Amino acid sequence: MVHCVCGHWFNMNRPVSPWSPPAKPAAPRSANTLACPSCANQVSRNAVSCPQCGHVFKQSGGINLSDPVHVVGLIVCVIILLLAAYWIYGKLVGF
C-alpha cells in the first residue's frame, strides 16, 4: 500500500479509506534466510528448494562438468597455463 499526500492509502490504484491501517509488515529477515523468488516465503540459505512452493534454488560455486560452458572454460584455462609454463621454461633454459 502507498500513502498519498492527501491522506489516502492506495492499493493497486484503488483508494482505500484514510483510516485503514497500513499493510502488515513483512516477516523479519534474518541473515540466515532469504526470500523465495516464487512465493516470497522466508527460506534457509542452505535449503535446496522452498518447502512451501518447491522452487529449486540454484547453488553457486564449483565447477559443473556436465555444463559444456564450464568444460570449455576449464580446457581454455589449462591450455593457457601450459603455454605460460612452456614460455617460462623456455626463458629459463634459453631456447
Sine and cosine of phi, psi and omega as CSV:
sin_phi,cos_phi,sin_psi,cos_psi,sin_omega,cos_omega
0.00,0.00,0.56,-0.83,-0.01,-1.00
-0.88,-0.47,0.72,-0.70,0.01,-1.00
-1.00,-0.06,0.82,-0.57,-0.01,-1.00
-1.00,0.04,0.33,-0.94,0.03,-1.00
-0.89,0.47,-0.52,0.86,-0.03,-1.00
-0.97,0.25,-0.12,0.99,0.04,-1.00
0.97,-0.24,-0.06,1.00,0.00,-1.00
-1.00,0.03,0.48,-0.88,0.15,-0.99
-0.99,-0.16,0.73,-0.68,-0.01,-1.00
-0.90,-0.43,0.69,-0.72,0.04,-1.00
-0.71,-0.70,0.92,-0.40,0.01,-1.00
0.83,0.55,0.68,0.73,0.05,-1.00
0.92,0.40,0.29,0.96,0.08,-1.00
-0.92,-0.39,0.83,-0.56,0.03,-1.00
-0.92,0.38,0.63,-0.78,0.06,-1.00
-0.90,-0.44,0.36,-0.93,-0.02,-1.00
-0.80,0.59,0.66,-0.75,0.00,-1.00
-0.91,0.42,-0.25,0.97,-0.01,-1.00
-0.99,-0.10,-0.01,1.00,0.02,-1.00
-0.97,0.24,0.60,-0.80,-0.03,-1.00
-0.94,0.33,0.40,-0.92,0.04,-1.00
-0.92,0.40,0.24,-0.97,-0.02,-1.00
-0.87,0.50,0.50,-0.87,0.00,-1.00
-0.89,0.46,0.73,-0.69,-0.01,-1.00
-0.91,0.42,0.46,-0.89,0.00,-1.00
-0.92,0.40,0.33,-0.94,0.02,-1.00
-0.87,0.49,0.60,-0.80,-0.01,-1.00
-0.88,0.47,0.65,-0.76,-0.02,-1.00
-1.00,-0.02,0.57,-0.82,0.06,-1.00
-0.90,-0.44,0.32,-0.95,0.02,-1.00
-0.93,0.36,-0.34,0.94,-0.04,-1.00
-0.99,-0.14,0.10,0.99,0.00,-1.00
-0.81,-0.58,0.33,-0.94,0.11,-0.99
-0.62,-0.79,0.34,-0.94,-0.02,-1.00
-1.00,0.08,0.73,-0.68,0.07,-1.00
-0.92,0.40,0.75,-0.67,-0.01,-1.00
-0.93,0.37,-0.31,0.95,-0.02,-1.00
-1.00,0.02,-0.71,0.70,-0.11,-0.99
-0.85,-0.52,-0.05,1.00,0.01,-1.00
0.92,0.39,0.26,0.97,0.08,-1.00
-0.95,0.31,0.62,-0.79,0.04,-1.00
-0.97,0.24,0.83,-0.55,-0.09,-1.00
-0.79,-0.62,0.54,-0.84,0.04,-1.00
-0.88,0.48,0.56,-0.83,0.03,-1.00
-0.91,0.41,-0.37,0.93,-0.01,-1.00
-1.00,0.03,-0.08,1.00,-0.05,-1.00
-0.94,0.34,0.60,-0.80,0.04,-1.00
-1.00,0.09,-0.56,0.83,0.02,-1.00
-0.58,-0.82,0.29,-0.96,0.02,-1.00
-0.97,0.24,0.79,-0.61,0.00,-1.00
-0.94,0.34,-0.34,0.94,-0.04,-1.00
-1.00,0.08,-0.75,0.66,-0.09,-1.00
-0.92,-0.39,-0.23,0.97,0.04,-1.00
1.00,0.05,0.12,0.99,0.01,-1.00
-0.87,0.49,0.79,-0.61,-0.02,-1.00
-1.00,0.02,0.80,-0.60,-0.01,-1.00
-1.00,0.06,0.61,-0.79,0.03,-1.00
-0.99,0.15,0.82,-0.58,0.01,-1.00
-1.00,0.09,0.70,-0.71,-0.02,-1.00
-0.99,-0.13,0.36,-0.93,0.07,-1.00
1.00,-0.01,0.34,-0.94,0.05,-1.00
0.99,0.14,0.21,-0.98,0.03,-1.00
-0.95,-0.32,0.80,-0.60,0.01,-1.00
-0.98,-0.17,0.98,-0.22,-0.06,-1.00
-0.96,0.28,-0.09,1.00,0.10,-1.00
-1.00,0.05,-0.16,0.99,0.03,-1.00
-1.00,-0.07,0.87,-0.49,-0.04,-1.00
-0.86,0.52,-0.52,0.86,0.01,-1.00
-0.91,0.42,-0.65,0.76,0.03,-1.00
-0.92,0.40,-0.63,0.77,0.00,-1.00
-0.90,0.43,-0.72,0.69,0.00,-1.00
-0.90,0.44,-0.68,0.73,0.03,-1.00
-0.88,0.47,-0.64,0.77,0.04,-1.00
-0.91,0.42,-0.67,0.74,0.02,-1.00
-0.90,0.44,-0.68,0.73,0.01,-1.00
-0.89,0.45,-0.67,0.74,0.02,-1.00
-0.89,0.45,-0.66,0.75,0.01,-1.00
-0.91,0.42,-0.67,0.74,0.02,-1.00
-0.89,0.46,-0.69,0.72,0.01,-1.00
-0.89,0.46,-0.68,0.74,0.03,-1.00
-0.90,0.44,-0.65,0.76,0.03,-1.00
-0.91,0.42,-0.67,0.74,0.03,-1.00
-0.91,0.42,-0.63,0.78,0.04,-1.00
-0.92,0.40,-0.66,0.75,0.03,-1.00
-0.90,0.43,-0.66,0.75,0.02,-1.00
-0.90,0.44,-0.65,0.76,0.00,-1.00
-0.91,0.40,-0.70,0.72,0.03,-1.00
-0.90,0.43,-0.68,0.74,0.02,-1.00
-0.88,0.47,-0.66,0.76,0.04,-1.00
-0.89,0.45,-0.61,0.79,0.05,-1.00
-0.93,0.38,-0.61,0.79,-0.03,-1.00
-0.96,0.29,-0.67,0.74,-0.03,-1.00
-0.99,0.16,-0.54,0.84,0.05,-1.00
1.00,-0.10,0.61,0.79,0.09,-1.00
-0.91,-0.42,0.00,0.00,0.00,0.00
